[in-house]
Amino acid sequence: MDGLPEAIFLYRRSHHLHMTLESPSSLPLETRIQMHEPAIAAAIEFFFEQCATE
């Protein structure tokens, strides 16, 4: 990956939509998963709403 963080590498190498969701690694995994679930659901909903308007 040319020594780049994954998000930057993907951004530079692709024309596709990419998202990097992060949560504090100091929290328990279950808590982190609970944080990600609504964020991912909202992102997917937003994506499909945008596709529907095009």
C-alpha beads as a LAMMPS data file, in Angstrom:
LAMMPS data file: protein, C-alpha beads

54 atoms
53 bonds

1 atom types
1 bond types

-500.0 500.0 xlo xhi
-500.0 500.0 ylo yhi
-500.0 500.0 zlo zhi

Masses

1 110.0

Atoms # bond

1 1 1 0.000 0.000 0.000
2 1 1 2.942 2.299 -0.563
3 1 1 3.183 2.931 3.190
4 1 1 -0.112 4.828 3.175
5 1 1 -3.034 4.378 5.573
6 1 1 -5.669 2.134 4.029
7 1 1 -8.269 4.907 3.621
8 1 1 -5.862 7.123 1.673
9 1 1 -4.620 4.208 -0.422
10 1 1 -8.181 3.253 -1.409
11 1 1 -9.074 6.864 -2.157
12 1 1 -6.097 7.313 -4.454
13 1 1 -6.443 3.984 -6.248
14 1 1 -10.170 3.749 -6.818
15 1 1 -13.107 5.617 -8.236
16 1 1 -15.490 3.817 -5.918
17 1 1 -17.081 5.115 -2.768
18 1 1 -15.177 4.054 0.340
19 1 1 -15.834 4.748 3.964
20 1 1 -13.653 4.163 6.961
21 1 1 -15.501 3.942 10.243
22 1 1 -13.464 3.961 13.385
23 1 1 -14.200 3.660 17.069
24 1 1 -11.999 3.993 20.137
25 1 1 -9.938 0.833 20.495
26 1 1 -9.943 1.360 24.258
27 1 1 -13.640 0.431 24.389
28 1 1 -14.897 -3.157 24.574
29 1 1 -15.518 -4.759 21.192
30 1 1 -19.262 -5.143 21.843
31 1 1 -19.562 -1.409 22.536
32 1 1 -17.639 -0.607 19.377
33 1 1 -19.921 -2.861 17.333
34 1 1 -22.981 -1.138 18.812
35 1 1 -21.490 2.203 17.758
36 1 1 -20.883 1.027 14.206
37 1 1 -24.262 -0.574 13.534
38 1 1 -26.341 2.651 13.366
39 1 1 -23.559 4.485 11.516
40 1 1 -23.420 1.803 8.831
41 1 1 -27.215 1.658 8.567
42 1 1 -27.392 5.453 8.147
43 1 1 -24.654 5.420 5.513
44 1 1 -26.399 2.697 3.506
45 1 1 -29.728 4.518 3.731
46 1 1 -28.104 7.769 2.583
47 1 1 -26.379 6.012 -0.321
48 1 1 -29.616 4.477 -1.594
49 1 1 -31.479 7.766 -1.210
50 1 1 -28.817 9.471 -3.332
51 1 1 -29.017 6.739 -5.971
52 1 1 -32.788 7.102 -6.130
53 1 1 -32.529 10.823 -6.924
54 1 1 -30.089 10.375 -9.817

Bonds

1 1 1 2
2 1 2 3
3 1 3 4
4 1 4 5
5 1 5 6
6 1 6 7
7 1 7 8
8 1 8 9
9 1 9 10
10 1 10 11
11 1 11 12
12 1 12 13
13 1 13 14
14 1 14 15
15 1 15 16
16 1 16 17
17 1 17 18
18 1 18 19
19 1 19 20
20 1 20 21
21 1 21 22
22 1 22 23
23 1 23 24
24 1 24 25
25 1 25 26
26 1 26 27
27 1 27 28
28 1 28 29
29 1 29 30
30 1 30 31
31 1 31 32
32 1 32 33
33 1 33 34
34 1 34 35
35 1 35 36
36 1 36 37
37 1 37 38
38 1 38 39
39 1 39 40
40 1 40 41
41 1 41 42
42 1 42 43
43 1 43 44
44 1 44 45
45 1 45 46
46 1 46 47
47 1 47 48
48 1 48 49
49 1 49 50
50 1 50 51
51 1 51 52
52 1 52 53
53 1 53 54
